[in-house]
C-alpha cells in the first residue's frame, strides 16, 4: 500500500514482521521496502482516484493535500503538477527517496527538531514535503491543516488497535469544507488476515461518522493473481468520500 506503513510502534523489535495476533511492527514495513516487496505500490496511480478526481477537488485550486503513509505514491506528483501543495508521511526513507528519484525531482532534506530521528524531504519546487517518521509522531511537527486527504493503503495498513487513534488524528488535520477520500477492501478475512486488513463498512462509519458525511462513491472488482495467492476469491476496492457535516 502506498503509504505502506502500518504504524504501530513495535513492541518487540527483535521479532520481525507479524506478531502472533497479526499486529505489525515498523520493522515489518522497513523490511518490505528493503526487499522491494511492495506489491501495494501502484506504478500508474489509482484508477478510482483518477476517475473521481473532479469530485475530490471540487473545482478548487491551491489546495493542501495530505497523503498518510504515502510510500512513493505517484499521485503526489499528480496533485503537485495541478498546482496543489502535497504533504506526506512515510516510515521508510527508502520509499521517500525513490519517489523523488523516479520523478527526477531535486530535493533537500533536514532533521525535524520536534521529532527525534525524523527527517523532512522537500522538493526544490517547494510544493511536495514528505516527513519520514511514524504518523503518530507527525503532529509534533506542526504540519497545519489540510483541505484534502487521499487515504489509499493507510487505514487498511494500520493495526486494528490503532485505528481509533488514527481516525482522530486524521480528523484533527482537516480544514473546514474538506474532502477526504478513503479506500478500503472487501474480502473474506477468514481466508486472509492481511495486510491489507479488512475494515468493514460499519467500522468506517463508527470511526468517521460522527464528524463526516460518508458517501460510497464506487465499488470495483480489484482481484488480481497476487490476491488469489492469498487464498481469496474476491477482492473489492471500495472508495468513500467524507465531507464536513
C-alpha positions as CSV (number, residue, x, y, z in Angstrom):
1,X,0.0,0.0,0.0
2,X,1.1,3.4,-0.8
3,X,1.5,4.6,2.2
4,X,2.6,1.4,3.1
5,X,3.5,1.8,6.8
6,X,1.3,0.3,9.4
7,X,2.4,2.3,12.3
8,X,2.0,0.6,15.5
9,X,5.2,1.1,17.5
10,X,7.0,-2.2,17.6
11,X,6.6,-3.8,21.0
12,X,9.4,-6.2,20.3
13,X,11.9,-5.1,17.7
14,X,13.6,-8.5,17.9
15,X,10.6,-10.0,16.2
16,X,10.5,-9.0,12.6
17,X,7.1,-8.8,11.0
18,X,3.9,-10.3,12.2
19,X,3.3,-10.9,15.8
20,X,1.1,-13.8,16.9
21,X,-2.0,-11.6,17.0
22,X,-1.2,-10.3,13.5
23,X,0.0,-6.9,14.8
24,X,2.6,-5.5,12.5
25,X,5.7,-3.7,13.5
26,X,7.5,-0.8,11.9
27,X,10.3,-3.2,11.2
28,X,8.0,-5.3,9.1
29,X,7.4,-2.3,6.8
30,X,11.1,-1.3,6.7
31,X,11.9,-4.8,5.6
32,X,9.2,-4.7,2.9
33,X,10.9,-1.7,1.3
34,X,14.4,-3.1,1.7
35,X,13.3,-6.3,-0.1
36,X,11.3,-4.3,-2.7
37,X,8.3,-6.4,-1.6
38,X,5.9,-3.6,-2.4
39,X,3.0,-5.1,-4.3
40,X,0.9,-2.4,-2.7
41,X,2.5,0.3,-4.8
42,X,0.6,1.3,-7.9
43,X,3.1,2.3,-10.6
44,X,0.5,4.1,-12.7
45,X,-1.6,5.5,-9.8
46,X,-5.1,4.7,-8.6
47,X,-7.8,4.4,-11.3
48,X,-10.6,5.3,-8.9
49,X,-8.9,8.5,-7.8
50,X,-8.3,9.4,-11.5
51,X,-12.0,8.7,-12.2
52,X,-13.3,10.7,-9.3
53,X,-10.7,13.5,-9.3
54,X,-13.1,16.2,-10.2
55,X,-15.4,15.2,-7.3
56,X,-12.4,15.2,-5.0
57,X,-11.0,18.6,-6.0
58,X,-14.4,20.2,-6.5
59,X,-13.1,22.8,-8.8
60,X,-10.7,24.3,-6.2
61,X,-7.1,25.3,-6.8
62,X,-4.2,25.8,-4.4
63,X,-5.3,23.1,-2.0
64,X,-3.2,21.4,0.7
65,X,-3.4,17.6,0.1
66,X,-2.3,15.1,2.8
67,X,-1.0,11.6,2.0
68,X,-0.9,9.4,5.1
69,X,1.6,6.5,4.8
70,X,2.5,7.9,1.3
71,X,5.1,5.4,0.2
72,X,6.2,6.7,-3.2
73,X,2.7,7.2,-4.5
74,X,2.7,8.7,-8.0
75,X,-0.5,10.6,-7.2
76,X,1.6,13.0,-5.1
77,X,3.1,14.2,-8.4
78,X,-0.3,14.4,-10.0
79,X,-1.5,16.9,-7.4
80,X,1.7,18.9,-7.4
81,X,1.5,19.2,-11.2
82,X,-2.0,20.6,-10.8
83,X,-0.7,23.3,-8.5
84,X,-1.6,21.9,-5.2
85,X,0.7,21.6,-2.1
86,X,1.4,18.0,-1.1
87,X,2.4,16.8,2.3
88,X,3.1,13.1,3.1
89,X,4.3,10.9,5.9
90,X,6.1,7.6,5.4
91,X,8.2,5.5,7.8
92,X,10.6,4.3,5.0
93,X,13.2,6.8,4.0
94,X,13.9,4.4,1.1
95,X,10.4,4.9,-0.2
96,X,10.6,8.7,0.0
97,X,14.0,8.8,-1.8
98,X,12.6,6.5,-4.5
99,X,9.7,8.9,-5.1
100,X,11.9,11.9,-5.8
101,X,14.4,9.9,-7.8
102,X,11.8,8.2,-10.0
103,X,10.2,11.5,-10.8
104,X,13.5,13.3,-11.4
105,X,12.7,15.8,-8.7
106,X,15.6,17.6,-6.9
107,X,15.0,17.9,-3.1
108,X,16.5,18.9,0.2
109,X,16.5,17.0,3.4
110,X,16.8,18.1,7.1
111,X,16.1,16.8,10.5
112,X,12.8,17.6,12.3
113,X,13.7,19.3,15.6
114,X,10.4,18.3,17.3
115,X,10.7,14.6,16.5
116,X,13.7,12.6,17.4
117,X,15.2,10.7,14.4
118,X,12.7,12.2,12.0
119,X,13.6,13.8,8.7
120,X,11.7,16.0,6.2
121,X,12.3,16.0,2.5
122,X,11.2,18.9,0.4
123,X,11.1,19.2,-3.4
124,X,13.1,22.1,-4.8
125,X,9.8,23.5,-6.3
126,X,8.5,23.7,-2.7
127,X,5.2,22.0,-3.2
128,X,6.0,18.5,-2.0
129,X,7.0,17.9,1.6
130,X,7.5,14.4,2.9
131,X,8.1,13.5,6.5
132,X,10.0,10.3,7.4
133,X,8.6,9.3,10.8
134,X,5.7,7.5,12.5
135,X,2.4,9.1,11.5
136,X,1.5,9.3,15.2
137,X,4.6,11.5,15.8
138,X,3.7,13.8,13.0
139,X,1.5,16.3,14.9
140,X,4.6,17.4,16.9
141,X,5.9,18.9,13.6
142,X,3.0,21.3,13.4
143,X,2.1,20.4,9.8
144,X,-1.1,22.5,9.9
145,X,-4.5,21.7,8.4
146,X,-5.4,20.1,5.1
147,X,-8.2,20.7,2.5
148,X,-7.9,17.2,1.2
149,X,-6.8,13.7,2.4
150,X,-6.1,10.8,0.0
151,X,-6.1,7.7,2.1
152,X,-5.2,4.7,0.0
153,X,-3.5,1.9,1.8
154,X,-3.2,3.8,5.1
155,X,-6.2,2.9,7.2
156,X,-6.1,-0.6,5.9
157,X,-2.4,-0.9,6.9
158,X,-2.9,0.3,10.5
159,X,-3.1,-2.3,13.2
160,X,-6.7,-2.7,14.3
161,X,-5.9,-1.4,17.8
162,X,-4.6,1.8,16.4
163,X,-7.5,2.7,14.1
164,X,-9.4,4.9,16.5
165,X,-6.3,6.9,17.3
166,X,-5.5,7.1,13.6
167,X,-9.0,8.3,12.7
168,X,-8.9,11.0,15.4
169,X,-5.5,12.2,14.1
170,X,-6.8,12.4,10.5
171,X,-9.9,14.3,11.6
172,X,-7.7,16.7,13.6
173,X,-5.8,17.6,10.4
174,X,-8.8,18.6,8.4
175,X,-9.7,22.2,7.3
176,X,-13.3,23.4,7.0
177,X,-15.0,22.2,3.8
178,X,-12.7,19.3,3.5
179,X,-12.9,16.3,1.1
180,X,-11.4,13.0,2.3
181,X,-11.1,10.0,0.0
182,X,-10.7,6.6,1.7
183,X,-10.0,3.3,0.0
184,X,-10.9,0.0,1.8
185,X,-11.1,-3.5,0.5
186,X,-13.7,-6.2,0.9
187,X,-12.6,-9.8,1.0
188,X,-13.0,-12.8,3.2
189,X,-11.0,-12.1,6.4
190,X,-11.2,-15.7,7.5
191,X,-9.1,-16.7,4.5
192,X,-6.6,-13.8,4.5
193,X,-5.7,-11.9,7.7
194,X,-3.9,-9.0,6.0
195,X,-2.3,-6.7,5.3
196,X,-4.2,-5.0,3.8
197,X,-6.6,-5.5,6.8
198,X,-10.3,-5.9,6.4
199,X,-12.1,-2.8,7.6
200,X,-15.8,-3.3,7.4
201,X,-18.2,-0.5,6.4
202,X,-19.6,-0.5,9.9
203,X,-16.2,0.3,11.3
204,X,-15.6,3.1,8.8
205,X,-18.9,4.7,9.9
206,X,-18.0,4.2,13.6
207,X,-14.6,5.8,13.1
208,X,-15.6,8.8,11.0
209,X,-19.4,9.1,11.0
210,X,-19.8,11.4,14.0
211,X,-17.8,14.1,12.2
212,X,-18.2,13.3,8.5
213,X,-20.9,12.8,5.9
214,X,-19.9,9.4,4.4
215,X,-20.7,8.6,0.8
216,X,-19.6,5.4,-1.0
217,X,-18.6,6.6,-4.5
218,X,-17.8,3.2,-6.1
219,X,-17.1,-0.4,-5.5
220,X,-14.8,-2.0,-8.1
221,X,-13.5,-5.6,-8.7
222,X,-9.8,-5.4,-7.9
223,X,-8.9,-9.1,-7.8
224,X,-5.5,-9.9,-9.3
225,X,-3.4,-13.0,-9.5
226,X,-1.4,-11.9,-6.5
227,X,-4.6,-11.7,-4.4
228,X,-5.6,-15.2,-5.4
229,X,-2.3,-16.5,-3.9
230,X,-3.6,-15.2,-0.6
231,X,-6.4,-17.8,-0.8
232,X,-9.2,-15.4,-1.5
233,X,-11.6,-15.5,-4.5
234,X,-12.9,-11.9,-4.4
235,X,-11.3,-8.6,-3.6
236,X,-13.4,-5.5,-3.9
237,X,-12.0,-1.9,-3.8
238,X,-14.3,0.5,-2.1
239,X,-14.0,4.3,-2.4
240,X,-15.5,6.5,0.2
241,X,-15.9,10.3,0.2
242,X,-16.0,12.1,3.5
243,X,-17.2,15.7,3.7
244,X,-17.9,18.0,6.6
245,X,-21.2,17.6,8.4
